[in-house]
Amino acid sequence: MTDSTQHDAARRNRLLEAAQQEMIKFERKENEFRKKDRAERAAELQPPLDKLNIH
C-alpha cells in the first residue's frame, strides 16, 4: 500500500468510528425518549383508583 492509501484508510476508519459513536449516542437518547413516552402514556391510561367502587 502506498502512504496515501494507508492515510485514506486510517482517515476512513476514524470517520467510521466517529459515526458509530454518534449513532450509539443517538440510540441511547432515542431509547430514553421512548421509555419516558411509554411511561407517560401508561400513566394517562391508568384508571383513577380512588374513583372505583369495588364491592
C-alpha positions as CSV (number, residue, x, y, z in Angstrom):
1,M,0.0,0.0,0.0
2,T,1.1,3.5,-0.6
3,D,1.3,6.1,2.1
4,S,-1.7,7.9,0.5
5,T,-3.8,4.7,0.6
6,Q,-2.9,4.0,4.2
7,H,-3.7,7.6,5.1
8,D,-7.0,7.3,3.4
9,A,-7.8,4.1,5.1
10,A,-6.9,5.5,8.5
11,R,-9.0,8.6,7.9
12,R,-12.0,6.5,6.8
13,N,-11.6,4.3,9.9
14,R,-11.6,7.4,12.2
15,L,-14.7,8.7,10.4
16,L,-16.5,5.4,10.7
17,E,-15.6,5.2,14.4
18,A,-16.9,8.7,15.0
19,A,-20.1,7.9,13.1
20,Q,-20.6,4.7,15.2
21,Q,-20.1,6.7,18.4
22,E,-22.7,9.3,17.3
23,M,-25.1,6.5,16.4
24,I,-24.7,5.0,19.8
25,K,-25.4,8.3,21.5
26,F,-28.5,8.8,19.3
27,E,-29.8,5.3,20.1
28,R,-29.4,5.9,23.8
29,K,-31.3,9.2,23.6
30,E,-34.0,7.6,21.5
31,N,-34.4,4.7,23.9
32,E,-34.7,7.1,26.9
33,F,-37.2,9.2,25.0
34,R,-39.3,6.1,24.1
35,K,-39.1,4.8,27.7
36,K,-40.3,8.2,29.0
37,D,-43.0,8.4,26.4
38,R,-44.3,4.9,27.2
39,A,-44.4,5.7,30.9
40,E,-46.3,9.0,30.3
41,R,-48.8,7.3,28.1
42,A,-49.3,4.4,30.5
43,A,-49.9,6.9,33.3
44,E,-52.6,8.6,31.2
45,L,-54.3,5.3,30.6
46,Q,-54.3,4.2,34.3
47,P,-57.8,4.4,35.7
48,P,-58.1,6.6,38.8
49,L,-58.3,4.0,41.5
50,D,-59.9,6.3,44.1
51,K,-63.0,6.7,41.9
52,L,-63.5,2.9,41.5
53,N,-66.1,1.4,43.8
54,I,-65.2,-2.2,44.3
55,H,-67.7,-4.2,46.5
